Amino acid sequence: MKKIIVSAIIMFGVLIIAACGKSIDEEKVKAETNVEQAFQTKPAEANEEVQSIKFNLPTEFTIKDESPNNIILEKGDYTYILFYNPNEQANSKALYDGVMENANKVIVNKTFSDKDRVGYIVINETGKEMYEISVGIGGVKATTESDLKTLASDAELLMKIVNSTSIKE
C-alpha cells in the first residue's frame, strides 16, 4: 500500500510540473504576437548614438563592443547583436533572406509589413531548449540566443530595439 501511495504522489508531482511548464508551441505563438505588436507600435525615442545609427537602448542593457555595422549589447549574462546595413531600406528583404539562407532548424518564420517597412521574426532551434532569435526591419536586425522561458520576452525586446533604430543623416 505504501508503494502505491508513493507512486501516486510521484505521478501527481510529475503531472503538475509538466502542466506548469511552458511549451515551445505556446512560446512560439507568444513570440510572434509580441514581435508583431512591437513592430506596429510607435518606436521609443533614441537614447544612444553609435557609429551611424541611433536607437533606444533599454535601461537594463549595456553596450559591450562594436565593430563596423555591429553593436554588441549585454543584459546580465546574455549577449545580443544589433546589425545594420545603411544601404538597405526599411522595405528591404535582404537581411531576412540572409537569415533564411543560414537557418537550419527553423521553428518560426513570420514576416509582416506596413506601407513602407518589412519586419520579420525567425527562430531556429540550436540545442535542447535553446533557440536563436533573429528579428529585423529592412536593413536592421537583432539576434540573440535564448532559452524557452525567455524566448517571447527576448524576441519582443529585440524588435523594440530594432524598431527604434534609425540611420543618422
Rosetta silent file (secondary structure, phi, psi, omega in degrees, C-alpha in Angstrom):
SEQUENCE: MKKIIVSAIIMFGVLIIAACGKSIDEEKVKAETNVEQAFQTKPAEANEEVQSIKFNLPTEFTIKDESPNNIILEKGDYTYILFYNPNEQANSKALYDGVMENANKVIVNKTFSDKDRVGYIVINETGKEMYEISVGIGGVKATTESDLKTLASDAELLMKIVNSTSIKE
SCORE:     score description
SCORE:     0.000 S_00000001
   1 L     0.000  -40.270 -179.205    0.000    0.000    0.000 S_00000001
   2 H   -61.467  -39.559  179.303    2.840    2.358    0.871 S_00000001
   3 H   -63.959  -38.713 -179.760    4.382    1.852   -2.602 S_00000001
   4 H   -65.414  -43.087 -179.976    1.089    2.704   -4.279 S_00000001
   5 H   -64.854  -45.587  179.192    0.741    5.951   -2.308 S_00000001
   6 H   -62.374  -43.932  178.614    4.357    6.966   -3.025 S_00000001
   7 H   -61.891  -41.568  179.110    3.915    6.124   -6.720 S_00000001
   8 H   -64.014  -41.062  178.622    0.680    8.120   -6.854 S_00000001
   9 H   -64.507  -43.136  178.948    2.362   11.143   -5.238 S_00000001
  10 H   -63.396  -46.295  179.648    5.279   10.969   -7.684 S_00000001
  11 H   -61.873  -41.889  178.711    2.952   10.664  -10.688 S_00000001
  12 H   -63.166  -42.227  178.137    0.854   13.576   -9.443 S_00000001
  13 H   -62.256  -43.343  178.455    4.002   15.680   -8.967 S_00000001
  14 H   -61.921  -43.199  178.798    5.207   14.892  -12.489 S_00000001
  15 H   -62.827  -41.985  179.474    1.835   15.884  -13.931 S_00000001
  16 H   -64.370  -45.191  179.328    1.809   19.182  -12.042 S_00000001
  17 H   -62.255  -44.165  179.795    5.344   20.022  -13.163 S_00000001
  18 H   -64.395  -39.469 -178.645    4.530   19.124  -16.765 S_00000001
  19 H   -70.456  -31.804 -177.386    1.310   21.153  -16.715 S_00000001
  20 H   -83.521  -20.744 -177.724    3.010   24.242  -15.253 S_00000001
  21 L   -71.905  152.395  177.109    5.954   24.240  -17.649 S_00000001
  22 L   -77.992  145.038  175.231    5.980   26.369  -20.765 S_00000001
  23 L  -105.148  152.559  179.815    5.677   24.600  -24.078 S_00000001
  24 H   -63.638  -34.916  179.407    7.561   25.635  -27.186 S_00000001
  25 H   -62.963  -42.398  177.838    4.296   25.866  -29.123 S_00000001
  26 H   -65.249  -42.648 -178.161    2.881   28.399  -26.650 S_00000001
  27 H   -68.941  -34.227  177.077    6.116   30.406  -26.621 S_00000001
  28 H   -61.811  -47.722  179.890    6.338   30.469  -30.425 S_00000001
  29 H   -62.604  -44.198  179.413    2.866   31.984  -30.697 S_00000001
  30 H   -62.617  -42.672  179.290    3.616   34.450  -27.908 S_00000001
  31 H   -62.327  -46.512  178.758    6.933   35.458  -29.542 S_00000001
  32 H   -58.961  -47.384 -178.971    5.262   36.042  -32.928 S_00000001
  33 H   -62.453  -47.358 -179.420    2.493   38.107  -31.345 S_00000001
  34 H   -60.549  -43.038 -178.419    4.884   40.162  -29.203 S_00000001
  35 H   -67.504  -43.662  179.797    7.185   40.909  -32.145 S_00000001
  36 H   -63.928  -40.501  177.470    4.372   41.910  -34.465 S_00000001
  37 H   -64.069  -41.877  178.421    2.901   44.213  -31.794 S_00000001
  38 H   -64.817  -35.187  177.030    6.326   45.787  -31.166 S_00000001
  39 H   -63.098  -41.384 -175.779    6.704   46.266  -34.941 S_00000001
  40 H   -82.117  -14.634 -177.510    3.358   48.073  -35.119 S_00000001
  41 L   -80.936  147.771  175.151    3.953   50.216  -32.020 S_00000001
  42 L   -59.850  129.401 -176.662    5.391   53.712  -32.226 S_00000001
  43 L   -66.773  149.889  175.185    9.131   53.310  -31.534 S_00000001
  44 L   -68.337  153.142  179.923   10.686   54.571  -28.323 S_00000001
  45 L   -67.106  139.077  179.762   12.831   57.677  -28.611 S_00000001
  46 L   -63.444  137.608  176.521   16.502   57.010  -29.320 S_00000001
  47 L  -126.554    4.518  177.945   18.788   57.363  -26.313 S_00000001
  48 E  -136.157  143.417  171.762   22.014   56.052  -27.894 S_00000001
  49 E  -128.649  117.224 -179.374   24.077   57.085  -30.912 S_00000001
  50 E  -135.085  133.624 -178.000   26.713   54.615  -32.030 S_00000001
  51 L    53.487 -122.805 -177.362   28.534   54.650  -35.343 S_00000001
  52 L  -109.960   24.238  178.564   25.986   55.859  -37.875 S_00000001
  53 E  -128.643  159.612  172.400   22.792   54.799  -36.091 S_00000001
  54 E  -122.528  142.466  178.956   20.511   55.990  -33.309 S_00000001
  55 E  -159.053  165.336  176.662   18.422   53.586  -31.246 S_00000001
  56 L   -94.626  118.205  177.443   16.673   53.117  -27.934 S_00000001
  57 L  -100.337  113.878  178.975   18.723   51.011  -25.560 S_00000001
  58 L   -55.580  150.583 -172.884   16.568   49.650  -22.713 S_00000001
  59 L   -59.051  -30.057 -178.213   17.894   50.566  -19.270 S_00000001
  60 L   -81.141   -2.560 -179.613   18.912   47.017  -18.365 S_00000001
  61 L   -98.997  152.624  170.885   21.186   46.784  -21.447 S_00000001
  62 E  -130.992  156.632  174.838   24.774   47.957  -21.898 S_00000001
  63 E   -89.939  118.217 -176.604   26.922   48.332  -24.996 S_00000001
  64 E   -89.988  -42.122 -173.689   29.734   45.801  -24.704 S_00000001
  65 E  -160.581  167.348  174.242   31.546   46.245  -28.008 S_00000001
  66 E  -151.287  149.045  173.117   31.205   47.484  -31.536 S_00000001
  67 E  -141.916  170.949 -177.128   32.662   46.769  -34.925 S_00000001
  68 L   -50.769  122.155  177.012   31.645   48.084  -38.348 S_00000001
  69 L    67.968    7.343  179.056   27.861   47.711  -38.653 S_00000001
  70 E  -130.028  136.002  174.318   27.640   45.591  -35.472 S_00000001
  71 E  -127.640  122.542 -179.091   26.889   46.620  -31.923 S_00000001
  72 E   -93.438  121.309 -179.234   27.237   44.004  -29.209 S_00000001
  73 E  -110.099  153.742  175.873   24.774   44.526  -26.367 S_00000001
  74 E  -131.661  146.372  171.923   24.599   42.812  -22.998 S_00000001
  75 E  -139.276  103.282 -173.971   21.859   42.261  -20.481 S_00000001
  76 L    64.172 -126.445  179.961   23.219   40.396  -17.494 S_00000001
  77 L   -91.437    3.351 -174.281   24.975   37.298  -18.814 S_00000001
  78 E  -101.686  143.187 -178.701   23.203   37.411  -22.183 S_00000001
  79 E  -110.714  140.251  179.450   24.604   38.832  -25.412 S_00000001
  80 E  -130.693  141.009  179.672   22.586   40.497  -28.167 S_00000001
  81 E  -115.546  124.826  174.568   23.863   41.601  -31.578 S_00000001
  82 E  -106.518  118.494 -178.850   22.432   44.639  -33.359 S_00000001
  83 E  -117.695  144.296  175.982   23.442   44.703  -37.030 S_00000001
  84 E  -142.617  147.505  174.537   22.640   47.325  -39.613 S_00000001
  85 L  -122.796  106.055 -175.881   23.253   47.841  -43.304 S_00000001
  86 L   -66.217  -10.871  179.883   22.880   51.523  -44.170 S_00000001
  87 L   -88.176   -6.762 -179.579   22.465   50.605  -47.856 S_00000001
  88 L  -103.357  136.073  178.741   19.219   48.715  -47.251 S_00000001
  89 L   -82.707  170.153 -178.056   15.889   50.495  -46.951 S_00000001
  90 L   -65.505  -18.809  179.024   13.192   49.677  -44.392 S_00000001
  91 L   -99.899    8.493 -179.978   11.296   47.643  -47.005 S_00000001
  92 L   -74.292  145.674  174.928   14.311   45.519  -47.992 S_00000001
  93 L  -109.626   11.215 -175.423   14.220   41.757  -47.514 S_00000001
  94 H   -61.172  -46.964 -179.601   17.981   41.270  -47.975 S_00000001
  95 H   -68.266  -38.954  176.080   18.780   40.621  -44.303 S_00000001
  96 H   -59.478  -46.674  179.166   15.728   38.382  -43.922 S_00000001
  97 H   -59.866  -39.526  177.594   16.829   36.370  -46.976 S_00000001
  98 H   -64.319  -41.037  177.466   20.306   36.030  -45.440 S_00000001
  99 H   -61.066  -44.768 -177.842   18.864   34.788  -42.155 S_00000001
 100 H   -68.293  -34.168  178.121   16.785   32.195  -44.001 S_00000001
 101 H   -64.006  -33.423 -177.256   19.741   31.027  -46.109 S_00000001
 102 L   -96.068    3.512 -177.211   21.720   30.270  -42.939 S_00000001
 103 L   -78.563  141.843  178.694   18.813   28.763  -40.993 S_00000001
 104 L  -107.451  -66.558 -175.915   18.944   25.108  -40.009 S_00000001
 105 L  -114.612   74.811 -176.856   16.043   24.099  -37.790 S_00000001
 106 E   -72.198  126.143  175.920   13.502   26.880  -38.294 S_00000001
 107 E  -113.148  -17.045  173.481   10.577   26.667  -35.896 S_00000001
 108 E  -138.668  131.881  175.608    9.223   30.195  -36.523 S_00000001
 109 E  -147.167  100.410 -176.875    9.336   32.118  -39.788 S_00000001
 110 E  -137.137  134.622  174.742    6.950   35.040  -39.975 S_00000001
 111 E  -118.177  156.569  176.339    7.057   38.296  -41.902 S_00000001
 112 E  -151.826  158.875 -177.047    4.805   41.327  -41.628 S_00000001
 113 E  -149.309  160.910  168.514    4.704   44.703  -43.276 S_00000001
 114 L  -126.307 -161.240 -170.949    3.127   48.102  -43.265 S_00000001
 115 L   -59.472  -31.054 -177.109    3.108   50.718  -46.014 S_00000001
 116 L  -140.392   18.841  179.280    6.891   51.122  -46.236 S_00000001
 117 L  -138.074  149.459  173.858    8.536   48.546  -43.923 S_00000001
 118 E  -122.407  124.736  178.435    9.062   44.803  -43.837 S_00000001
 119 E  -117.792  162.642 -179.806    9.587   43.102  -40.494 S_00000001
 120 E  -157.555  161.170  168.326   10.266   39.517  -39.555 S_00000001
 121 E  -136.043  131.560  175.081   10.958   37.014  -36.826 S_00000001
 122 E  -130.946  128.222  177.031   12.898   33.812  -37.398 S_00000001
 123 E  -121.990  126.080  176.470   13.574   31.346  -34.597 S_00000001
 124 E  -109.279  139.704  172.746   15.985   28.436  -35.045 S_00000001
 125 E   -81.974  125.040 -176.677   16.313   25.585  -32.626 S_00000001
 126 E  -109.342  -17.500 -179.368   20.012   25.395  -31.704 S_00000001
 127 E  -174.660 -171.455 -178.807   20.002   22.786  -28.974 S_00000001
 128 L   -64.850  109.582 -179.546   17.904   21.253  -26.276 S_00000001
 129 L    56.945   31.964  172.315   15.570   24.098  -25.320 S_00000001
 130 E  -124.921  140.257 -172.073   17.949   26.732  -26.766 S_00000001
 131 E  -140.234  142.240  172.835   16.904   28.952  -29.642 S_00000001
 132 E   -98.057  123.688  179.959   18.438   31.610  -31.876 S_00000001
 133 E  -107.105  129.760  172.084   16.071   34.533  -32.382 S_00000001
 134 E  -126.470  126.563  174.413   16.515   36.951  -35.291 S_00000001
 135 E  -128.705  152.157 -179.808   14.167   39.875  -35.769 S_00000001
 136 E  -163.915  165.499  171.430   14.513   42.726  -38.189 S_00000001
 137 E  -136.827  115.591  178.667   13.093   45.563  -40.177 S_00000001
 138 L    53.547 -119.723 -176.284   14.671   46.173  -43.575 S_00000001
 139 L   -88.617   15.980  178.728   18.379   46.798  -43.108 S_00000001
 140 E  -126.264  131.631  175.830   18.409   46.418  -39.310 S_00000001
 141 E  -141.886  156.301  176.063   18.342   43.131  -37.433 S_00000001
 142 E  -131.815  143.503 -176.036   18.985   41.900  -33.916 S_00000001
 143 E  -137.743  145.183  172.062   19.924   38.396  -32.854 S_00000001
 144 E  -154.573  167.658  171.399   20.347   36.516  -29.598 S_00000001
 145 E  -106.779  137.049 -172.390   20.289   33.016  -28.211 S_00000001
 146 E  -138.280  154.198  172.038   17.503   32.355  -25.741 S_00000001
 147 E   -94.569  175.169 -174.910   16.099   29.591  -23.613 S_00000001
 148 H   -60.641  -40.265 -174.217   12.458   28.611  -23.590 S_00000001
 149 H   -70.247  -22.779 -179.631   11.479   30.677  -20.571 S_00000001
 150 H  -112.164    7.627 -175.297   12.742   33.977  -22.052 S_00000001
 151 H   -55.471  -55.577 -175.687   12.018   33.296  -25.728 S_00000001
 152 H   -66.967  -41.435 -179.028    8.956   35.518  -26.139 S_00000001
 153 H   -70.688  -37.402  175.759   10.250   38.381  -23.989 S_00000001
 154 H   -63.575  -43.338  179.703   13.668   38.364  -25.714 S_00000001
 155 H   -59.912  -43.818  179.197   12.016   38.438  -29.128 S_00000001
 156 H   -63.631  -45.437  178.260    9.888   41.406  -28.102 S_00000001
 157 H   -58.780  -43.543  179.142   12.885   43.306  -26.672 S_00000001
 158 H   -59.594  -45.122 -178.816   14.844   42.741  -29.862 S_00000001
 159 H   -67.286  -35.676  177.345   12.028   44.123  -32.013 S_00000001
 160 H   -61.664  -41.069  178.073   11.628   47.153  -29.759 S_00000001
 161 H   -66.201  -48.280 -179.310   15.327   47.934  -30.239 S_00000001
 162 H   -60.905  -44.486 -178.682   15.188   47.312  -33.993 S_00000001
 163 H   -61.600  -29.814 -178.438   12.002   49.361  -34.373 S_00000001
 164 H   -86.497   -7.031 -174.168   13.674   52.303  -32.636 S_00000001
 165 L   -82.247  134.789  174.335   16.800   52.169  -34.804 S_00000001
 166 E  -141.007  151.552  178.332   17.410   54.759  -37.499 S_00000001
 167 E   -80.233  130.972  178.064   20.369   55.680  -39.652 S_00000001
 168 L   -69.823  140.562 -179.493   21.838   59.084  -38.775 S_00000001
 169 L   -88.805    0.000    0.000   21.647   61.537  -41.637 S_00000001
